[in-house]
Amino acid sequence: MDPLFLLDSSEDEAPHASSSRVRRPQGHGRHYIEPRITALYRCRVRPNDFQIREPYTLVQEPSIYENGRLAYSCNNDHFHVRESTIYIDASDASPDEPQNRTTATKGFGTIHSQVIPVPEHDKTRQEWLSKIGELIAAVMFAKSPKNRHNRPFKLARFPDNMIFYRRAKTNSTKPETRQKPRSDVYLQNTSSSVYRTPQEFARHAMWLMDGKPHDAAGRTMCLCKFCDRRDNLRRPGKTLPGHQRPITKDLYIVAGFSMAEAEIFSREASVESEVDELEE
């Protein structure tokens, strides 16, 4: 078995908190404490972690789908699966709408942007849902995307109050953009956490599915860039979003891809995000 899926059985233990077990007296009425390692939530898994909670159990559907592939279902308090389509029933999103129009100064130019709604069946939206579903299935269910016997997993929709939208931008210093504005898609969770790629949101989706766990100090256990923040070295006491490239690389390794594949995928996903940031 892959070491990633070697687990301990302490399903009700709080991860990242030391726990122990008191044994009954053995001679002279003495007790001793036997340390017990608690299991990580699936959303917290990184490469080389061993003590991990078991993958969520899926039930094989009785019907066979296209090309003889198998589909699965599952019921859980925070999500459910039907015919290999994943529904996330938990959310921490704010219902605030993204600002419809913005104007910002950059250098000697001005960038104007406008929100454009994205239809439900838009190709880009469906690509995001497919990519997120693939990563969720690999990490949370131990269902490899490389297994061609299974129907591909897909996220049915984004969690409640999350907004998927396209923003068209024009830059006054680039006359050519006036004819064809730059257009990028975003997934807004809150006004301060806006995901630019499906890989950025995947970790947060897994955290929602695990029930939004926090540690004993009340800190979120989510590994997404907006939750697992880093210190701002220029402004002591302040934090910045985490670096996405190592997050994406770890995610693909955990999902069962090789180091080389994970490096390629993380580089591609990071380029998308970094180019977008430079354009803002």
Helices and strands as residue ranges (DSSP letters): G 3-5, E 19-22, E 33-36, G 42-44, E 59-65, G 66-68, E 69-75, E 79-82, E 85-88, E 101-106, E 109-117, H 123-140, E 154-155, E 163-171, G 175-178, E 182-190, E 193-195, H 198-209, E 230-231, E 239-240, H 244-254, H 259-279
